[in-house]
Amino acid sequence: MEEILEISNSVLDDVILIRREIHTYPELGLENPKTQKRVLESLESLPVEIKTGRNLTSVVADLKGTKASEGPTILLRADTDALPMDEDSGEDFCSVNPGRAHACGHDAHTAMLVGAAKVLTEMRDQFSGTVRFMFQPGEEGAGGAKIMIDEGVLENVDRAFAIHITPNLPAGYVGCRPGAMLASTDELKVTVTGKGGHASTPHLCADPIPPMASMINSLQTSVTREINAFDPALITIAHIEAGTTTNVIPETAFFEGTIRCVSEHTRNQIKESVVRVCEQIAKAHKCLANVSITEGYPVTVNDAEEAARFASVCEQTIGKGSFFEFPSPVMGGEDFSYLLQKVPGVMAFLGVCPEDISDSLSAPPCHSNRMRISESALLYGVALHTAVALEGV
């Protein structure tokens, strides 16, 4: 394990360089051609078999061990896309593309996986089987993982592993848990239709705004009164629109948000509750409610055996006390969940709190326009990818 850290440290400068290049030129969705080109350039000198995606700019690279001709296939995954937002981190290598920013750490994920490919190439004589490196666009809502599964990325795969960085853990600390690790991510949209008119004569109208307000409050009550507190759900209404001026009652009002759950049972239960609450409140106000729930990513479920295996690998690789088990799931979502529905595996979180912030909980989190990371902590991501692969093959 000391050898893994030593070799990983030897590629850290390259990892940081790749991360900064990708960070400066962020790309969105399923089309990340510049990022794909940079990954391919980084892998071209390595003895890997490469395939690129048909319906997205993915890269899949297989590295076969030399110890034996046959063995399991371990998949290591990194996502490559950025977020549609501006960056205000103040870094010298800030995004030069307005409205695009690597504020979720996918640039770091990609760079760490490239680093692991280089380290594992140097250690090929220590494993049999195959390590598959999966560079995936479209995690931020586009479902790139599902497309890559359809294109065969899981063919012959025995286990899968992914790391997600977080500035809200101290640098070098790693956490995961067996079972539900991340939530499902469904979208809720509601249009309330009434009868518009003059604001001075509401009795001649059917104002959609009061029932909309009642729906938003009642949805929060439905979560706390109908859902088991130990199998939670979360509803966040993040966007509301109604009306155009002060003296007109509009005909329609609209709101939308997200529903997060950590079990399929509660996921189904909350969907039924949302529709019932909105439709019945609308009816009480002589309005109609059109409720649309768009299914997002499923719950990300870590395999119990693989989580235990990873905890042991982490302590051996980084050191005692580096690993901790999350006491509860994280309510964010991930399309790595699609892979974990097919094969056993683990998603873990790597702490990358910047060195100048003493309290990691106060660091700007993922999806913040001011997010920064400790680049030196990427060493541990490279080492963990490497150690998981060697343990598995």
Summary of the structure (lengths in Angstrom):
residues: 393
radius of gyration: 23.5
end to end distance: 15.2
largest distance: 82.8
contacts: 1420
relative contact order: 0.20
helix: 36%
strand: 24%
